[in-house]
Amino acid sequence: MRKNIVAGNWKMNKTLSEGISFIGELKAALAGKSLHCDVIIGAPFIHLASIAKEAEGSPVAIAAENCADKAEGAYTGEVSAAQVASTGARYVILGHSERRAYYHEDGAILTDKVRLALAEGLAPIFCIGEVKEEREAGKHFEVVEQQLEEAVFSLSAEDFGKVVLAYEPVWAIGTGLTASSAQAQEIHAHIRSLIAKKYGAQVAEDCTILYGGSCNAANAKELFSQPDVDGGLIGGASLSVEKFLPIIEAFN
């Protein structure tokens, strides 16, 4: 079943005490509200157990921002999907453009990560999207299709149904640029058509596809009003409750 989701992604921007404080503030801000979307916070590994505990009794779910492509063993510094799940996190962000660009994560690595996450009961938030040069060359449809084919399209229909997709126009992340609502709808509809071709119309209709490119309080309502945009993967605007809350409320 397709969901509306607003997911924050803190990256390396909060200390543990700041993260706990944020969750407490967000929890208080959401108390008693009638929400029309699921709320997720993606945080560094060292924060997960503490903020999951702080979020108890609230509608806020917790996501890791990555996991290892190995189940266990001598991989110093890595964190397995099982370790993520043990913290109380329910989601894991995989395939983020920064992981692809800076750590050279390819389809094979991401396939392993997705499968290990699913095996531990985690829901992957799987990111796809093109860089500026690919968009300008008119290759954005081709790029997202290749990224899907390389990883999540290897899943069974049942397992694919547990994956949340996040479209990232990489050229709009942290640049102040934002895809227009029409551009977002166009490529989200294309992604849904690829899913329908692979798995059938019902699986495509049920798939949640988030927009992940400089979404903020000013543009969220227009973006989320598009028929194939089911919410957002939010970066900078998720760092303060004051900026994040209006995005959540854009679904009201």
C-alpha positions in Angstrom: 0.0 0.0 0.0 1.4 3.4 -1.0 2.2 5.7 1.9 2.8 9.4 2.3 6.2 9.8 4.0 8.3 12.7 5.1 11.8 11.5 6.0 14.6 13.6 7.4 18.3 12.8 6.7 20.7 14.4 9.1 24.0 13.2 7.7 27.0 14.5 9.8 25.2 17.5 11.2 24.1 16.6 14.8 25.8 15.4 17.9 24.1 12.8 19.9 22.8 15.3 22.5 21.5 17.5 19.7 19.8 14.5 18.1 18.0 13.5 21.3 16.9 17.1 21.9 15.5 17.3 18.3 13.5 14.1 18.7 12.1 15.3 22.0 11.1 18.6 20.5 9.6 17.0 17.4 7.7 14.5 19.6 6.2 17.3 21.6 5.3 19.3 18.4 3.5 16.3 16.9 1.7 15.3 20.1 -2.1 15.4 19.6 -1.8 16.3 15.9 -3.7 14.3 13.3 -1.0 13.3 10.8 -1.5 12.5 7.2 2.0 11.1 6.6 4.5 8.8 8.2 7.5 10.7 9.8 11.0 9.2 9.7 14.3 10.5 10.9 17.5 9.2 9.3 20.5 9.5 11.6 24.1 8.4 12.0 24.7 4.9 13.5 25.9 6.2 16.9 22.5 8.0 17.4 20.2 5.2 16.5 19.5 3.4 19.7 19.3 6.6 21.8 16.9 8.5 19.5 14.8 5.4 18.9 14.3 5.2 22.6 13.5 8.9 22.7 11.0 8.5 19.9 9.0 5.8 21.7 5.4 6.6 22.1 5.5 9.0 19.1 4.7 8.7 15.4 8.4 9.2 14.6 10.2 6.1 13.1 14.0 5.9 12.9 16.2 5.1 9.9 19.9 4.4 9.5 21.7 6.3 6.8 23.5 3.2 5.5 24.4 -0.4 6.3 27.1 -2.8 5.4 27.0 -5.1 2.4 28.2 -8.0 4.6 26.0 -9.9 7.2 28.8 -10.2 9.8 32.5 -10.8 10.2 35.9 -9.0 10.3 34.9 -5.7 8.7 36.2 -3.2 11.2 34.2 0.0 11.2 31.2 -1.4 9.3 27.7 -1.7 10.7 25.5 -4.7 9.7 21.8 -4.6 8.9 21.3 -6.9 11.9 23.1 -4.3 14.2 20.9 -1.5 12.7 17.8 -3.5 13.4 18.9 -4.2 17.0 18.8 -0.4 17.8 15.1 -0.1 17.1 15.5 1.5 13.7 12.9 0.4 11.1 14.3 1.8 7.9 17.7 2.2 6.2 18.6 4.7 3.5 20.5 3.0 0.7 22.0 4.1 -2.6 22.1 7.8 -1.6 23.9 9.9 -4.2 26.7 10.7 -1.8 27.3 7.1 -1.1 27.4 6.4 -4.8 29.7 9.3 -5.6 32.1 9.4 -2.7 32.2 5.7 -1.8 31.7 4.2 -5.2 28.8 2.0 -4.3 27.6 0.2 -7.4 24.6 -2.0 -8.3 26.2 -5.2 -6.9 27.0 -3.6 -3.6 23.6 -2.1 -3.3 21.9 -5.3 -4.2 23.6 -7.0 -1.3 22.7 -4.2 1.1 19.1 -4.2 0.1 18.8 -8.0 0.5 20.5 -7.9 3.9 18.3 -5.1 5.1 15.1 -6.9 4.0 16.3 -10.1 5.7 16.5 -8.2 9.0 13.1 -6.7 8.6 14.3 -3.2 7.7 12.5 -1.2 5.0 15.1 0.2 2.5 14.6 3.8 1.3 16.4 3.3 -2.0 17.7 6.4 -3.7 18.0 6.9 -7.5 18.7 10.0 -9.6 20.8 11.8 -12.1 23.6 14.4 -11.8 23.5 17.7 -13.6 25.4 16.5 -16.7 23.0 13.6 -17.2 20.0 15.8 -16.8 21.3 18.3 -19.3 22.1 15.5 -21.8 18.5 14.3 -21.5 19.6 11.0 -19.9 17.6 11.2 -16.7 15.1 8.6 -17.7 17.8 6.2 -18.8 19.8 6.8 -15.6 17.0 6.0 -13.1 16.1 2.9 -15.2 19.6 1.6 -15.0 19.9 2.2 -11.3 16.6 0.3 -10.7 17.7 -2.5 -12.9 21.1 -2.8 -11.2 19.7 -3.4 -7.8 16.0 -3.5 -6.7 14.6 -4.9 -9.9 16.4 -8.1 -9.0 14.0 -8.6 -6.1 10.8 -10.6 -6.1 7.6 -8.6 -6.4 6.9 -9.4 -2.7 10.3 -8.0 -1.6 10.1 -5.0 -3.9 6.8 -4.1 -2.3 8.7 -3.5 1.0 11.0 -0.9 -0.6 10.5 2.8 -0.6 12.0 4.7 -3.5 13.5 8.2 -3.3 14.2 10.1 -6.5 17.1 12.5 -6.0 17.8 15.1 -8.7 21.4 15.2 -7.6 21.8 18.6 -9.2 19.2 20.0 -6.8 20.8 18.7 -3.5 22.3 21.5 -1.4 22.5 23.8 -4.5 19.3 25.8 -3.8 17.9 24.4 -7.1 14.7 22.4 -7.1 13.0 20.5 -9.8 9.7 22.1 -10.7 6.6 20.2 -9.5 6.1 19.3 -13.2 9.6 17.9 -13.5 9.2 15.9 -10.3 5.9 14.5 -11.5 7.3 13.7 -14.9 10.1 11.5 -13.6 8.1 10.0 -10.7 5.5 8.9 -13.3 8.2 7.5 -15.4 9.6 5.5 -12.5 6.2 4.2 -11.7 5.8 3.2 -15.3 9.1 1.2 -15.1 7.8 -0.6 -12.0 4.5 -1.4 -13.8 6.5 -2.8 -16.7 8.6 -5.0 -14.4 6.1 -6.0 -11.7 2.6 -5.1 -12.9 0.2 -2.2 -12.4 -0.8 -3.0 -8.8 2.8 -3.2 -7.5 3.5 0.1 -9.3 0.5 1.8 -7.8 1.4 0.6 -4.3 5.0 1.8 -4.5 5.9 4.9 -2.4 8.2 7.3 -4.3 9.7 10.2 -2.4 11.2 13.4 -3.9 14.6 14.2 -2.5 15.9 17.5 -3.9 15.9 20.7 -1.7 12.3 20.2 -0.6 11.3 22.9 2.0 8.3 24.5 3.6 7.8 26.8 0.6 7.6 24.1 -2.1 6.5 21.0 -0.2 2.7 21.4 -0.7 3.0 21.9 -4.4 5.4 19.0 -4.8 3.4 16.7 -2.7 0.2 17.5 -4.6 1.5 15.8 -7.7 -0.1 12.4 -8.2 3.1 10.4 -8.2 5.0 12.2 -5.5 4.4 10.5 -2.2 6.5 12.7 0.1 10.0 13.8 0.6 13.5 12.8 1.6 14.6 16.0 3.4 18.1 17.1 4.0 18.9 20.6 5.3 15.3 21.4 6.3 15.2 18.4 8.6 17.8 19.9 10.9 15.4 22.0 12.8 11.9 21.3 14.0 10.9 24.8 12.9 11.7 24.0 9.3 10.8 20.3 9.3 7.3 20.6 10.8 5.7 22.6 8.0 6.9 20.0 5.5 5.1 17.3 7.5 2.0 19.6 7.7 2.1 20.1 3.9 0.0 16.8 3.8 -2.7 18.3 6.0 
